[in-house]
Amino acid sequence: MPRQLSNATLSSTKINEESIRPHITDYNDFVDKVNRDIDRIIDQFSRAKNIYYDSMVEDNPKNGENLINVSICNGLELMGWEAAHDPNVNGHCDIVVTYPYTNYMWLGEGKIRQDKGYHYKGLKQLLHRYSTGLDNQTEGGLLIYITKTNINQKKITDGWQNDIKDLDSQQLEIEDLDKDEIPISKAKGFTNCPISSFAFYSHHQHPTSGLDYRVRHRTIDFRHQPKDQPKK
């Protein structure tokens, strides 16, 4: 017969749940810890690229984005966050992270690397479709999953930053908007990410709220092409 705990509080489900929940002081702390935990999950991905690569590229590339998006949400849930894949937040956002009893929210879009227009679409989805831009909801992330290319990850990361600048400039030239149409929110500037060499931030004015909105761009490398065995 199993022993009974003498301290009833130790068997409380609510207290056990609280014990694994990250301690948050404010919204900036919330965002910082979400980003750090996502990078911890990415670190685990890097140790199992042989499995993810086969699933994303060889078996079912169409569902590769959802495979990783769901895996990130599951990992965040196990770390004590409230994270969901494809819930309704002005549409179906890939990753939504919140914190109980607050209005804190972080939104993420995950895209398998294709052409720069595809990634730019993800950025516009964050800014113009899903995000509210309200207080404590002014941060998001664009995750780019690398599967097929011979370009190294750092070059892809830096190149995507330059692509945003180019695409913003092109959009500026071709815009011909009606007075009631909300213009594209272009990057006001960029900053380095202090916790990863494969991430950077773009800064925007949110198109509807007018508050500053920051997007963290992070590349994730899933390529697994060992040279000590023949290709399939």
Secondary structure, 3 states (H helix, E strand, C coil): CCCCCCCHHHHCHHHHHHHHCCCCCCHHHHHHHHHHHHHHHHHHHHCCHHHHHHHHHHHCHHHHHHHHHHHHHHHHHHCCCEEECCCECCCECCEEEECCCCCCEEEEEEEECCCHHHHHHHHHHHHHHHCCCCCCCCEEEEEEEECCCCCCHHHHHHHHHHHHHHHHHHHHHHCCCCCCCCCCCCCCEEEECCCCCCEEEEEEECCCCCCEEEEEEEEEECCCCCCCCCCC
